[in-house]
Amino acid sequence: MTRRTRLTNRAVHAAWRRLERAGEIVPGTRAGDSFGSLGEASCIGFPTASLMNVGSIHIGSRTLVGRQVTLSVGYGPGQGELPERGLVIGDRCVLGARTSLTAHTSIVLGDDVWCGQDVFVSDASHGYQDVDLPIGRQPGAHQPVVIGSGTWIGHGSIILPGTTIGRNVVVAAGSVVRGVVEDHAVVGGSPARVLRRFEPGVGWVTAGGDVRPVATAVT
C-alpha cells in the first residue's frame, strides 16, 4: 500500500468518525426536538435506517439507539390520525444496530430493555384470506406489543403482533415470539417456548427439573 493510499484511508475514516458524531440525534438538536419526547442523555446513532412520524415516538432518558435502526409509526410519512404515543421506549434502554420497531397502534418498551442487533418488533402483519388480492395489500389487525422492564431480546429475534413479554425475561437469539411470556422466564426457539422459569424458593427451573440457583448481584 502506498503512502498516499494510507493517508487517504486514514482521512476517510477520520472524516466518517466526525460525521457519525455530528449526525447523532440527541436532545436539543433539530432532529431530536421533532420527537414526541427524547429524554436527557439519550442518543440515536448516525446513520439511521428510517425514522418515520417521529412526533408519535417517545424515548426516555439515557437510552442508546444504535446505528441503522428503524423507528416508525404508521404506514407512511405524514399519515393523518396517528396515535399520540405509538412507540414508547423507556429509560436506560439499548437498541442494537439494525433493530426495527414498527408501530401502528402501540409498541411499549419498559425501562432497561436491551436488544441485540437485528431485532424486529411490529404490532401489525398482513392478512391473506382474500385469495384474489396480493398479500401486501391485505393489512392485518393491529395488535399492541408490550415488552416489560429489564428484559433482554437476543440478536435477530422477532417479536410478533399481540405479544406481551413480562419483566426480566431473556429471549434467546433468533427466537420468534408471540403471545404472553410470564415474568422472569427464559424463552427461545421458533416459535419460542419457555426454556426455564423462576420459581420462588427453588431457583431457575426447566421442564425437565434442572435447577439453577438464584444469584445475587455484588454491589
C-alpha atoms as an extended CHARMM CRD file, in Angstrom:
* protein
*
       219  EXT
         1         1  MET       CA              0.0000000000        0.0000000000        0.0000000000  PROA      1               0.0000000000
         2         2  THR       CA              1.3960000000        3.3720000000       -0.9890000000  PROA      2               0.0000000000
         3         3  ARG       CA              1.8250000000        6.2540000000        1.4630000000  PROA      3               0.0000000000
         4         4  ARG       CA             -0.8140000000        8.2440000000       -0.4240000000  PROA      4               0.0000000000
         5         5  THR       CA             -3.3190000000        5.4040000000       -0.1500000000  PROA      5               0.0000000000
         6         6  ARG       CA             -2.6370000000        5.0360000000        3.5700000000  PROA      6               0.0000000000
         7         7  LEU       CA             -3.1320000000        8.7470000000        4.1550000000  PROA      7               0.0000000000
         8         8  THR       CA             -6.3420000000        8.7660000000        2.1130000000  PROA      8               0.0000000000
         9         9  ASN       CA             -7.6650000000        5.7830000000        4.0430000000  PROA      9               0.0000000000
        10        10  ARG       CA             -6.8280000000        7.4710000000        7.3390000000  PROA      10              0.0000000000
        11        11  ALA       CA             -8.5180000000       10.7000000000        6.2750000000  PROA      11              0.0000000000
        12        12  VAL       CA            -11.6800000000        8.9040000000        5.1290000000  PROA      12              0.0000000000
        13        13  HSD       CA            -12.0520000000        7.0480000000        8.4150000000  PROA      13              0.0000000000
        14        14  ALA       CA            -11.3660000000       10.1770000000       10.4560000000  PROA      14              0.0000000000
        15        15  ALA       CA            -13.9670000000       12.0870000000        8.4550000000  PROA      15              0.0000000000
        16        16  TRP       CA            -16.5020000000        9.2900000000        8.8870000000  PROA      16              0.0000000000
        17        17  ARG       CA            -15.9840000000        9.2790000000       12.6790000000  PROA      17              0.0000000000
        18        18  ARG       CA            -16.5560000000       13.0370000000       12.7700000000  PROA      18              0.0000000000
        19        19  LEU       CA            -19.6730000000       12.6160000000       10.6150000000  PROA      19              0.0000000000
        20        20  GLU       CA            -21.0390000000        9.9340000000       12.9550000000  PROA      20              0.0000000000
        21        21  ARG       CA            -20.5720000000       12.1860000000       15.9710000000  PROA      21              0.0000000000
        22        22  ALA       CA            -22.0180000000       15.2120000000       14.2200000000  PROA      22              0.0000000000
        23        23  GLY       CA            -25.0200000000       13.2520000000       12.9410000000  PROA      23              0.0000000000
        24        24  GLU       CA            -26.1000000000       11.8040000000       16.2940000000  PROA      24              0.0000000000
        25        25  ILE       CA            -29.6500000000       12.7280000000       17.3080000000  PROA      25              0.0000000000
        26        26  VAL       CA            -29.6690000000       13.9910000000       20.8830000000  PROA      26              0.0000000000
        27        27  PRO       CA            -31.8910000000       16.3360000000       22.9090000000  PROA      27              0.0000000000
        28        28  GLY       CA            -31.5640000000       19.9150000000       21.7180000000  PROA      28              0.0000000000
        29        29  THR       CA            -30.8410000000       19.0870000000       18.0860000000  PROA      29              0.0000000000
        30        30  ARG       CA            -33.4470000000       19.9450000000       15.4720000000  PROA      30              0.0000000000
        31        31  ALA       CA            -33.9980000000       16.2550000000       14.7340000000  PROA      31              0.0000000000
        32        32  GLY       CA            -34.2560000000       15.4460000000       18.4350000000  PROA      32              0.0000000000
        33        33  ASP       CA            -36.8140000000       18.1930000000       19.0280000000  PROA      33              0.0000000000
        34        34  SER       CA            -39.0690000000       16.6830000000       16.3560000000  PROA      34              0.0000000000
        35        35  PHE       CA            -39.7230000000       13.5900000000       18.5020000000  PROA      35              0.0000000000
        36        36  GLY       CA            -42.7310000000       13.4050000000       20.7800000000  PROA      36              0.0000000000
        37        37  SER       CA            -40.0980000000       13.3570000000       23.5200000000  PROA      37              0.0000000000
        38        38  LEU       CA            -36.4150000000       12.4730000000       23.7070000000  PROA      38              0.0000000000
        39        39  GLY       CA            -35.1030000000       12.1940000000       27.2480000000  PROA      39              0.0000000000
        40        40  GLU       CA            -31.9720000000       13.5700000000       28.8400000000  PROA      40              0.0000000000
        41        41  ALA       CA            -28.6900000000       11.9630000000       27.7310000000  PROA      41              0.0000000000
        42        42  SER       CA            -30.4200000000        9.7340000000       25.1490000000  PROA      42              0.0000000000
        43        43  CYS       CA            -28.7910000000        9.2880000000       21.7560000000  PROA      43              0.0000000000
        44        44  ILE       CA            -29.7740000000        7.8860000000       18.3470000000  PROA      44              0.0000000000
        45        45  GLY       CA            -26.7480000000        6.7990000000       16.3500000000  PROA      45              0.0000000000
        46        46  PHE       CA            -25.9360000000        8.0390000000       12.8340000000  PROA      46              0.0000000000
        47        47  PRO       CA            -26.7020000000        6.9780000000       10.2160000000  PROA      47              0.0000000000
        48        48  THR       CA            -30.2370000000        5.8150000000       10.8900000000  PROA      48              0.0000000000
        49        49  ALA       CA            -32.0950000000        3.4220000000        8.5980000000  PROA      49              0.0000000000
        50        50  SER       CA            -35.5260000000        5.0530000000        8.7860000000  PROA      50              0.0000000000
        51        51  LEU       CA            -37.3090000000        7.4470000000       11.1380000000  PROA      51              0.0000000000
        52        52  MET       CA            -40.9870000000        7.9870000000       10.3410000000  PROA      52              0.0000000000
        53        53  ASN       CA            -43.6550000000       10.0810000000       12.0550000000  PROA      53              0.0000000000
        54        54  VAL       CA            -41.3520000000       10.7080000000       15.0000000000  PROA      54              0.0000000000
        55        55  GLY       CA            -43.8400000000       13.0450000000       16.6600000000  PROA      55              0.0000000000
        56        56  SER       CA            -45.5720000000        9.8760000000       17.8750000000  PROA      56              0.0000000000
        57        57  ILE       CA            -42.3340000000        8.3820000000       19.2190000000  PROA      57              0.0000000000
        58        58  HSD       CA            -41.3440000000        8.9020000000       22.8600000000  PROA      58              0.0000000000
        59        59  ILE       CA            -37.9300000000        7.9080000000       24.2030000000  PROA      59              0.0000000000
        60        60  GLY       CA            -36.9380000000        8.0730000000       27.8500000000  PROA      60              0.0000000000
        61        61  SER       CA            -33.6750000000        9.2320000000       29.4030000000  PROA      61              0.0000000000
        62        62  ARG       CA            -30.2340000000        7.6610000000       28.9770000000  PROA      62              0.0000000000
        63        63  THR       CA            -31.4020000000        5.3770000000       26.1740000000  PROA      63              0.0000000000
        64        64  LEU       CA            -28.9710000000        4.3890000000       23.4250000000  PROA      64              0.0000000000
        65        65  VAL       CA            -30.2600000000        3.6410000000       19.9310000000  PROA      65              0.0000000000
        66        66  GLY       CA            -27.6590000000        2.0990000000       17.6250000000  PROA      66              0.0000000000
        67        67  ARG       CA            -26.8410000000        2.8610000000       14.0040000000  PROA      67              0.0000000000
        68        68  GLN       CA            -29.0460000000        1.8330000000       11.0710000000  PROA      68              0.0000000000
        69        69  VAL       CA            -32.0920000000        1.4830000000       13.3350000000  PROA      69              0.0000000000
        70        70  THR       CA            -35.6800000000        1.9130000000       12.1150000000  PROA      70              0.0000000000
        71        71  LEU       CA            -38.1940000000        3.6460000000       14.3750000000  PROA      71              0.0000000000
        72        72  SER       CA            -41.5700000000        4.2440000000       12.7600000000  PROA      72              0.0000000000
        73        73  VAL       CA            -45.2310000000        4.8260000000       13.4700000000  PROA      73              0.0000000000
        74        74  GLY       CA            -47.9600000000        4.3410000000       10.8610000000  PROA      74              0.0000000000
        75        75  TYR       CA            -47.8350000000        3.3380000000        7.2260000000  PROA      75              0.0000000000
        76        76  GLY       CA            -46.3390000000        6.4140000000        5.6090000000  PROA      76              0.0000000000
        77        77  PRO       CA            -44.8110000000        9.8310000000        6.2420000000  PROA      77              0.0000000000
        78        78  GLY       CA            -47.2990000000       12.4860000000        7.2540000000  PROA      78              0.0000000000
        79        79  GLN       CA            -50.1070000000        9.9890000000        7.7750000000  PROA      79              0.0000000000
        80        80  GLY       CA            -53.1280000000       11.5310000000        9.4950000000  PROA      80              0.0000000000
        81        81  GLU       CA            -54.7410000000       10.3000000000       12.7200000000  PROA      81              0.0000000000
        82        82  LEU       CA            -51.6090000000        8.7580000000       14.1770000000  PROA      82              0.0000000000
        83        83  PRO       CA            -51.6160000000        7.5510000000       17.7870000000  PROA      83              0.0000000000
        84        84  GLU       CA            -50.0930000000       10.1570000000       20.0840000000  PROA      84              0.0000000000
        85        85  ARG       CA            -47.8260000000        7.5640000000       21.7100000000  PROA      85              0.0000000000
        86        86  GLY       CA            -47.4780000000        4.9220000000       19.0230000000  PROA      86              0.0000000000
        87        87  LEU       CA            -43.9440000000        3.9080000000       20.0030000000  PROA      87              0.0000000000
        88        88  VAL       CA            -42.7630000000        4.3480000000       23.5920000000  PROA      88              0.0000000000
        89        89  ILE       CA            -39.2510000000        3.3880000000       24.7170000000  PROA      89              0.0000000000
        90        90  GLY       CA            -38.3710000000        3.6610000000       28.4050000000  PROA      90              0.0000000000
        91        91  ASP       CA            -35.3180000000        4.8670000000       30.3160000000  PROA      91              0.0000000000
        92        92  ARG       CA            -31.8630000000        3.2910000000       30.0050000000  PROA      92              0.0000000000
        93        93  CYS       CA            -32.7950000000        1.0650000000       27.0600000000  PROA      93              0.0000000000
        94        94  VAL       CA            -30.3300000000       -0.1580000000       24.4270000000  PROA      94              0.0000000000
        95        95  LEU       CA            -31.3380000000       -0.9290000000       20.8480000000  PROA      95              0.0000000000
        96        96  GLY       CA            -28.6560000000       -2.7280000000       18.8580000000  PROA      96              0.0000000000
        97        97  ALA       CA            -27.6740000000       -1.8790000000       15.2990000000  PROA      97              0.0000000000
        98        98  ARG       CA            -30.2780000000       -2.5180000000       12.5880000000  PROA      98              0.0000000000
        99        99  THR       CA            -33.0710000000       -3.0800000000       15.0920000000  PROA      99              0.0000000000
       100       100  SER       CA            -36.5190000000       -2.2350000000       13.6750000000  PROA      100             0.0000000000
       101       101  LEU       CA            -39.5250000000       -1.1270000000       15.7360000000  PROA      101             0.0000000000
       102       102  THR       CA            -42.5500000000       -0.5210000000       13.5100000000  PROA      102             0.0000000000
       103       103  ALA       CA            -45.6770000000        0.5820000000       15.3510000000  PROA      103             0.0000000000
       104       104  HSD       CA            -49.1720000000        1.2170000000       14.0170000000  PROA      104             0.0000000000
       105       105  THR       CA            -51.2000000000        1.3080000000       17.2270000000  PROA      105             0.0000000000
       106       106  SER       CA            -48.8490000000        0.6870000000       20.1600000000  PROA      106             0.0000000000
       107       107  ILE       CA            -45.4270000000       -0.7300000000       20.9550000000  PROA      107             0.0000000000
       108       108  VAL       CA            -44.2120000000       -0.0950000000       24.5030000000  PROA      108             0.0000000000
       109       109  LEU       CA            -40.7730000000       -0.9870000000       25.8640000000  PROA      109             0.0000000000
       110       110  GLY       CA            -40.3220000000       -0.6060000000       29.6180000000  PROA      110             0.0000000000
       111       111  ASP       CA            -37.1710000000        0.6540000000       31.3210000000  PROA      111             0.0000000000
       112       112  ASP       CA            -33.8290000000       -1.1250000000       30.9420000000  PROA      112             0.0000000000
       113       113  VAL       CA            -34.9050000000       -3.1920000000       27.9230000000  PROA      113             0.0000000000
       114       114  TRP       CA            -31.8370000000       -4.2290000000       25.9320000000  PROA      114             0.0000000000
       115       115  CYS       CA            -31.9950000000       -5.5430000000       22.3700000000  PROA      115             0.0000000000
       116       116  GLY       CA            -29.2160000000       -7.2040000000       20.4330000000  PROA      116             0.0000000000
       117       117  GLN       CA            -28.6310000000       -6.4180000000       16.7780000000  PROA      117             0.0000000000
       118       118  ASP       CA            -31.1770000000       -7.0860000000       14.0110000000  PROA      118             0.0000000000
       119       119  VAL       CA            -34.1800000000       -7.3700000000       16.3440000000  PROA      119             0.0000000000
       120       120  PHE       CA            -37.5980000000       -6.8260000000       14.7180000000  PROA      120             0.0000000000
       121       121  VAL       CA            -40.7460000000       -5.7890000000       16.5940000000  PROA      121             0.0000000000
       122       122  SER       CA            -44.1070000000       -4.9690000000       14.9860000000  PROA      122             0.0000000000
       123       123  ASP       CA            -47.7020000000       -4.6190000000       16.1130000000  PROA      123             0.0000000000
       124       124  ALA       CA            -49.1890000000       -5.4140000000       12.6810000000  PROA      124             0.0000000000
       125       125  SER       CA            -48.7910000000       -8.0520000000        9.9980000000  PROA      125             0.0000000000
       126       126  HSD       CA            -50.6320000000       -8.9060000000        6.7580000000  PROA      126             0.0000000000
       127       127  GLY       CA            -53.8400000000      -10.7200000000        6.0630000000  PROA      127             0.0000000000
       128       128  TYR       CA            -54.0900000000      -13.4930000000        3.4890000000  PROA      128             0.0000000000
       129       129  GLN       CA            -57.7370000000      -14.5650000000        3.4250000000  PROA      129             0.0000000000
       130       130  ASP       CA            -58.6470000000      -12.8810000000        0.1290000000  PROA      130             0.0000000000
       131       131  VAL       CA            -57.2520000000      -15.2610000000       -2.4950000000  PROA      131             0.0000000000
       132       132  ASP       CA            -57.5880000000      -12.6700000000       -5.2800000000  PROA      132             0.0000000000
       133       133  LEU       CA            -55.7840000000       -9.8070000000       -3.5380000000  PROA      133             0.0000000000
       134       134  PRO       CA            -51.9870000000       -9.5870000000       -3.1750000000  PROA      134             0.0000000000
       135       135  ILE       CA            -50.8650000000      -10.2390000000        0.3960000000  PROA      135             0.0000000000
       136       136  GLY       CA            -49.1430000000       -6.8720000000        0.5700000000  PROA      136             0.0000000000
       137       137  ARG       CA            -52.4900000000       -5.1510000000        0.0350000000  PROA      137             0.0000000000
       138       138  GLN       CA            -54.2150000000       -7.0100000000        2.8770000000  PROA      138             0.0000000000
       139       139  PRO       CA            -53.3380000000       -5.1640000000        6.1070000000  PROA      139             0.0000000000
       140       140  GLY       CA            -53.6220000000       -7.3260000000        9.1870000000  PROA      140             0.0000000000
       141       141  ALA       CA            -55.1340000000       -6.4200000000       12.5430000000  PROA      141             0.0000000000
       142       142  HSD       CA            -53.2470000000       -4.0250000000       14.7970000000  PROA      142             0.0000000000
       143       143  GLN       CA            -52.2710000000       -5.8400000000       17.9900000000  PROA      143             0.0000000000
       144       144  PRO       CA            -50.2870000000       -3.8960000000       20.6290000000  PROA      144             0.0000000000
       145       145  VAL       CA            -46.9250000000       -5.1690000000       21.8450000000  PROA      145             0.0000000000
       146       146  VAL       CA            -45.5580000000       -4.7190000000       25.3760000000  PROA      146             0.0000000000
       147       147  ILE       CA            -42.0210000000       -5.6340000000       26.4760000000  PROA      147             0.0000000000
       148       148  GLY       CA            -41.5210000000       -5.4890000000       30.2280000000  PROA      148             0.0000000000
       149       149  SER       CA            -38.7690000000       -3.6600000000       32.0680000000  PROA      149             0.0000000000
       150       150  GLY       CA            -35.4200000000       -5.3750000000       32.4720000000  PROA      150             0.0000000000
       151       151  THR       CA            -35.9050000000       -7.7380000000       29.5380000000  PROA      151             0.0000000000
       152       152  TRP       CA            -33.1640000000       -8.8370000000       27.1640000000  PROA      152             0.0000000000
       153       153  ILE       CA            -34.0590000000       -9.5180000000       23.4930000000  PROA      153             0.0000000000
       154       154  GLY       CA            -31.3470000000      -11.5790000000       21.8010000000  PROA      154             0.0000000000
       155       155  HSD       CA            -29.7560000000      -10.9890000000       18.4080000000  PROA      155             0.0000000000
       156       156  GLY       CA            -32.0380000000      -11.4860000000       15.4160000000  PROA      156             0.0000000000
       157       157  SER       CA            -35.2030000000      -12.1330000000       17.4220000000  PROA      157             0.0000000000
       158       158  ILE       CA            -38.6640000000      -11.3170000000       16.0650000000  PROA      158             0.0000000000
       159       159  ILE       CA            -41.4670000000      -10.1160000000       18.3360000000  PROA      159             0.0000000000
       160       160  LEU       CA            -44.8080000000      -10.5870000000       16.5960000000  PROA      160             0.0000000000
       161       161  PRO       CA            -48.0330000000       -8.5550000000       16.9060000000  PROA      161             0.0000000000
       162       162  GLY       CA            -50.0480000000       -9.1150000000       20.0590000000  PROA      162             0.0000000000
       163       163  THR       CA            -47.1100000000      -10.1900000000       22.1950000000  PROA      163             0.0000000000
       164       164  THR       CA            -46.7720000000       -9.2760000000       25.8640000000  PROA      164             0.0000000000
       165       165  ILE       CA            -43.4140000000      -10.0500000000       27.4400000000  PROA      165             0.0000000000
       166       166  GLY       CA            -43.0530000000       -9.7500000000       31.2170000000  PROA      166             0.0000000000
       167       167  ARG       CA            -40.3160000000       -8.2510000000       33.3660000000  PROA      167             0.0000000000
       168       168  ASN       CA            -36.7310000000       -9.5230000000       33.3530000000  PROA      168             0.0000000000
       169       169  VAL       CA            -37.2860000000      -12.0390000000       30.5620000000  PROA      169             0.0000000000
       170       170  VAL       CA            -34.4980000000      -13.4710000000       28.4000000000  PROA      170             0.0000000000
       171       171  VAL       CA            -35.4020000000      -14.0270000000       24.7460000000  PROA      171             0.0000000000
       172       172  ALA       CA            -32.7520000000      -16.2430000000       23.1710000000  PROA      172             0.0000000000
       173       173  ALA       CA            -31.0980000000      -15.1420000000       19.9300000000  PROA      173             0.0000000000
       174       174  GLY       CA            -33.0610000000      -15.9200000000       16.7830000000  PROA      174             0.0000000000
       175       175  SER       CA            -36.3550000000      -16.5360000000       18.5650000000  PROA      175             0.0000000000
       176       176  VAL       CA            -39.8090000000      -15.8030000000       17.1540000000  PROA      176             0.0000000000
       177       177  VAL       CA            -42.1150000000      -14.7490000000       19.9850000000  PROA      177             0.0000000000
       178       178  ARG       CA            -45.8820000000      -14.4500000000       20.0360000000  PROA      178             0.0000000000
       179       179  GLY       CA            -48.3820000000      -14.4940000000       22.8890000000  PROA      179             0.0000000000
       180       180  VAL       CA            -47.8220000000      -13.9090000000       26.5940000000  PROA      180             0.0000000000
       181       181  VAL       CA            -44.4880000000      -14.5540000000       28.3100000000  PROA      181             0.0000000000
       182       182  GLU       CA            -44.5480000000      -14.5160000000       32.1140000000  PROA      182             0.0000000000
       183       183  ASP       CA            -42.1300000000      -12.5070000000       34.2650000000  PROA      183             0.0000000000
       184       184  HSD       CA            -38.6960000000      -13.9850000000       34.9890000000  PROA      184             0.0000000000
       185       185  ALA       CA            -38.5710000000      -16.5650000000       32.2160000000  PROA      185             0.0000000000
       186       186  VAL       CA            -36.0690000000      -17.6870000000       29.5810000000  PROA      186             0.0000000000
       187       187  VAL       CA            -37.6540000000      -18.3770000000       26.1950000000  PROA      187             0.0000000000
       188       188  GLY       CA            -36.2190000000      -19.4910000000       22.8840000000  PROA      188             0.0000000000
       189       189  GLY       CA            -36.9840000000      -21.1220000000       19.5700000000  PROA      189             0.0000000000
       190       190  SER       CA            -39.2930000000      -20.5870000000       16.6060000000  PROA      190             0.0000000000
       191       191  PRO       CA            -41.9490000000      -20.4480000000       17.8130000000  PROA      191             0.0000000000
       192       192  ALA       CA            -40.4810000000      -19.5190000000       21.1870000000  PROA      192             0.0000000000
       193       193  ARG       CA            -41.2850000000      -21.6520000000       24.2210000000  PROA      193             0.0000000000
       194       194  VAL       CA            -40.3510000000      -21.3750000000       27.8720000000  PROA      194             0.0000000000
       195       195  LEU       CA            -36.9590000000      -22.9970000000       28.4790000000  PROA      195             0.0000000000
       196       196  ARG       CA            -36.5340000000      -22.0080000000       32.0900000000  PROA      196             0.0000000000
       197       197  ARG       CA            -38.6620000000      -20.1270000000       34.6510000000  PROA      197             0.0000000000
       198       198  PHE       CA            -38.0610000000      -18.7130000000       38.0830000000  PROA      198             0.0000000000
       199       199  GLU       CA            -39.7840000000      -20.4620000000       40.9800000000  PROA      199             0.0000000000
       200       200  PRO       CA            -39.5310000000      -18.6100000000       44.3200000000  PROA      200             0.0000000000
       201       201  GLY       CA            -37.6760000000      -20.6160000000       46.9200000000  PROA      201             0.0000000000
       202       202  VAL       CA            -36.4040000000      -23.0540000000       44.2970000000  PROA      202             0.0000000000
       203       203  GLY       CA            -34.4990000000      -21.2360000000       41.5610000000  PROA      203             0.0000000000
       204       204  TRP       CA            -34.4910000000      -21.1970000000       37.7730000000  PROA      204             0.0000000000
       205       205  VAL       CA            -36.1460000000      -24.4420000000       36.6910000000  PROA      205             0.0000000000
       206       206  THR       CA            -36.5340000000      -26.2670000000       33.3840000000  PROA      206             0.0000000000
       207       207  ALA       CA            -39.4490000000      -28.5560000000       32.5000000000  PROA      207             0.0000000000
       208       208  GLY       CA            -37.0830000000      -31.4770000000       32.9990000000  PROA      208             0.0000000000
       209       209  GLY       CA            -36.3690000000      -30.4370000000       36.5800000000  PROA      209             0.0000000000
       210       210  ASP       CA            -32.8880000000      -28.9630000000       36.1670000000  PROA      210             0.0000000000
       211       211  VAL       CA            -32.4370000000      -26.1540000000       38.6940000000  PROA      211             0.0000000000
       212       212  ARG       CA            -30.0580000000      -23.2230000000       38.6230000000  PROA      212             0.0000000000
       213       213  PRO       CA            -29.7310000000      -21.3390000000       41.8970000000  PROA      213             0.0000000000
       214       214  VAL       CA            -30.5910000000      -17.6770000000       42.2270000000  PROA      214             0.0000000000
       215       215  ALA       CA            -27.5080000000      -15.4680000000       42.0180000000  PROA      215             0.0000000000
       216       216  THR       CA            -27.3600000000      -12.1700000000       43.9050000000  PROA      216             0.0000000000
       217       217  ALA       CA            -25.5120000000       -9.3320000000       42.2100000000  PROA      217             0.0000000000
       218       218  VAL       CA            -22.5000000000       -7.9820000000       44.1130000000  PROA      218             0.0000000000
       219       219  THR       CA            -22.7010000000       -4.1920000000       44.5580000000  PROA      219             0.0000000000
